[in-house]
Amino acid sequence: MESDEPGTNTESPKTHSSLGKWWVYQRERFPLIGHGLPVAAFSFSAVCFSRLLRGGEDWPRWEAAVVAFLTAFFFFLQLRIADEFKDFEEDSRYRPYRPVPRGLVTLRELAWVGVGTAVSQLALALWLAPSLGLLLAGVWFYLVLMSKEFFVAAWLKRRAVVYMLSHMAIVPLIDFYATACDWWPSQGHPPAGLFWFVVVSYFNGLVIEIGRKIRAPVDEEEGVTTYSVAWGRRTAVCVWLAVMTTTAVCAVCAMTVIDFAVPVAVGLGTMLAVAVVVAVRFLRAPVTRSGKRIELLAGLWTIGLYLSIGVIPLAWRLLTPRS
């Protein structure tokens, strides 16, 4: 959903208006469309899947869908802001072209954006179902722990895999909250079968995380730890494909609960075959920016995955006459 490619913007902060600088910031660090589309698929599929598990015969309430989308979108923006704080020293040293080190926006300004999104999330929760704020607080708590590196930053820094696995837990928490926008106001407890959907979101988070940090040798950057450097290109690509396969298997398991496993297996299997072709080509000819194809495919995979395990099955149920 996000990219760490080196930037080339050297414009002076003074050349931008107050509004213009935020437009530049989102373009470089948090593209609204690039993040909005996957989050829309992610959040709407979450409420649709919850609706399916509860035996719904219609679409989720629009209020649930809107709250799920906006809250999830703000969570991912908060994660980006947390990274800006966490990586400020390294960015200043190795990546001075980024918006914060070059003075386009300040950490203080980003902090206020973070506070504003949190207030908005709370307002949305109170509007949909006041007690939903309890679940919201739980996700916030984990996000704060992440931003503090669980108070063992040096230990985690030496253990890249543990670092990745621990930080990725925020994704299923956000997904769980998105599903709760449907089931919490209606029944107050998760519907049976929700487990596999949450597991899918965890492994798919790894697909995105690994995919965005695989680069061709010419694109590697000093001070940026990529998996293609830490593990080697071949190992990184193989791990990426393995995690993608695991995600697909978990998605099929989730679909067995609602009798939609075969179509999902075919669809994800096709996308997985495309991923293998792209990966092989990357390993054979890792030319400039060829790693972007893997990152792009991870994003497309995410959209296709969530649509196939939430929106499409519910649409099929609603459009197909039942005997």
N, C-alpha and C positions, 0 to 999 in steps of 0.2 A: 504493500500500500504506500510505501514511501521509498525514496531513493537516497543513497549516500554518494551519488556521483559527484565528482569535483565540479565546482561551478566556475564560471568565467566572468561573473558580474563584478565589475570594479567601479560601478557608479558611486558617486559621493552621496551620502545620506541627504545632503542639502538639496539634491536635485529632485527630491520627492516631497509631495505634499503629505500632510498627516494621513490622509486616506490612501494616497498612492503608495506609501511605504508598506502598508499592510497588504496591498495588492501584490507588491513585489515579494513580500515575505511568504504569502501563501503559495505564490507561483514556484518559489524555490524550495520551500520546506514543508508545505502542507497543501498541495494542490486540491482545491475544493472538489473539482469533478473527479480527479483521480482517486480521492478518498471517498467522496460521496457515493459513487456508484457501487463499490464493494460494500460499503456500510449499509446502503439501502437494501442490497440483496441479503446481506447478513442479518439485518434487523427484521425485515419483513418476513423472511423465511423462518426466523425464530418464532414470531407470533403465529405464523401459519402452521408450523409444525406443532406448536402447543395446541392450536385449535383442532388439528387433526387428531391428536392424542385424546382430546376431550370429546371426540365424536361430533365435532361441529359440522353443521350442514350449510354453513354460509361463511363468508369472509370474516376475518377478525374485525373488531370494532376499529373504526378509523382513529379514534383517540389512542388506542393501544399501539397502533402502527406508528403514529406520529411521535408519541413519547419514546417508543423503542428506538426509532431512528435518530431523533435529536439527542437523546441521552447517550447512545452509543457513539455518535459522531463527536460529541463533546468529550467523551472518554478518550478517544483516540487523539483529539487535539491536546488534551491534558498530558497524554503520554509524550507527545512531541515537545510540549513545553518543559516537562520534567527532564527530557533528554538535553534540552538546551542548557539547563542549569547544570546537569550532571557532567556534560561534556565541554563546558565553557573553557576550561584551562587547556584541554587538548585541542579544541577548535582554534583557540587563539594562537596556539603554537604551530599546528600543522595545517589548519584550514581557515586562515584569516579571511578568505573570500566569502565565508558564510555570513548571513545577515547580522547575527549578534556580534561576532568579533569585529566586523567592519563598521559597526555603529549604526546600521539601518534601524534596528529596534534595540531596546535595552531589556535586560532581564527583569527590571522593575515593571516595565510595560507588559511584558509577557506574564508576569505574576498576576497583574490585574486582570488580564484576559482569562487566566486560569480561574481566578476567583469568580469572575462574571459567569463563566460556564458552569461552575459548581452551583452558584445561586440559581441559574436557569434549570439545572438538573433537579434541584430540590423543589423548585416551583412546579415543574412538570410532574414529579412524583406525587406531590401533595394534591395536585389537580386531579390526577388519575385515581389515586387511592392513597390517602394520607399515610397509612402504615407501610406503604412501599418504600418510604424513606429509610426503613430499617435495612432493607437489602441494599439500598444505595450507599448507606454508610459503610456496609461491609466491603463493597468494591472500592470505595474511597480509601478505606483502611489499608487494603492490600496495595493500592497505588502509591500511597505514602511510603509504605515499607520498601517498595521497589525504588522509589526516588532516593531513598536513603541507603540503597543497596543492602537492605536487611541488616544494616549496621555491621556488616562484615565485608566491606568493599574490597580490601586487599586480598582476602581469602577467595572471594568470588572471581577477582581479576585473574587469579592463577588457574582457575578452573572454568574454562570457556563453556564447556558443555553444561555444567551445573548452572552457570550464569544464565545461559539460554533457556534451559528447562524451567528454572525458577521464575524467570521474568515472563515466560510465555503463559504462565498460569492465569495472568490477568485476562487473557482472551476468553477462555471459557467462563470466567466470572462475569464478564460483560455480556456474553451470550446468554448465560443463565438469567441475568437481570432482564435482558430483552424478552426472553420467553415469559418471564414473570409479569410483564406488562399485560399479557393475556390471561394467565391463569390466576395470578394473585388476587385481582379484584373479584373474580368469579368464584373461586373455590378455596383460596388461601393456602393451598399446598400443591407441590408439583404433580403433574399427571404421571401415571406409570409409563415407562418407556423413554423418559426424557434423558436418561443417563447417556445413551449412545450419541445423542445430538450434541451434548456438551463435550463428550470425548472427541467427536469430529472437529469441533471448533478448536480444541487444543492442538491436535495434530496439523490442522490446516494453518494454524498460526505459525507452526514450524516450517511449513511449506513456504509461506511468505517470507519469514525471517531468513531462512537459508537461501532462498531464491534471490533475494535482493542483495546478497553479499557474496555472490559468485561472479568473478570478473576474469577477463582475459589478462594475461601478464602485463600487457602494455597499459592497461587501465588501473593497475594496482597503484595505491597512493600511500606515501609515507605517513605513518601515524594512524592509518585506518586498518583495523584488524578485520579482514574478510575471511570467510571460510575457505575460499580457494587458496589463501596463503597459509592459514592455520592447519588445514588438513591436506592440502594439495588439491589441485583442480579435479582430478579423477575421483578422489574420495568424496569431495564435497558434492559433486554431481550425483554420484551413486547414493549418497545419504539422502540427497534431495528427492531422488526418484523413489527411494525406499519409504521415506516419510509420506510422499504422495500416495504410494500404494497402500500404506497403512490407513491413510485418511479415507481412501476409497472403500477399503474393507469395512471400516467402522461405519461409513455412510450406508453401505448395503445392510449392515446389521441394524442400523436405525430404521431403515425402510421395511425390514421384515415385520416390524411392529404394526405397520399400516398397510401391508400387502402391496408394496410398490418396489420391491427389491430388484426385480429383473430389469425394468426400464432404467433404473439408476445404475445398475451394474454395466449395462450396455453403454450408456452415455459417458460415465466416468472412465470406462475401459477405453473408449475411443479417445477421450482427451489425454489419457495416460499414454496411449500409443504415440500421439502427437508429441508429448513431452519427451518421450524416449528419442524420437527422431531429432528434435531440437537439441537435446543433450549430446547426442552422438556427433552432430555437426559442430557443436561448440568445442568438444574435445578434439576433434580432428583439425579444426581451423579456428583457433581462438583469436580472431582478429579484433581490431579496435571496436569497443562497445558491443561486441557479440554477447556479452553477459547480460545486456539489457533485454535480449530476447527471452532469457530465462526468467528475469524479473517480470516482464510483461506477461509471459505465459502463466506465472504464478498468480498474477492478478486476474487474468481471464479464467483460470481454473477456479479461483475463489468464487467469482460471480456464478459460473456454471454449476459449481458444487452446491451452493446455497439455494439457487433457484430449483435445482433438481430434488432437493430433500425438503423443500417447504412449499414454495409457491406452486410449482408444477403439479405435485401430487394433490394439493388441495383443489386446484383448478380442475384437474381430472375428475376428482370426486364430485365436484359441483356440476360439471358438464355431462357426466355419464349417468344415464338413467340407471337406477338401482332396482333390481327385481325384488 
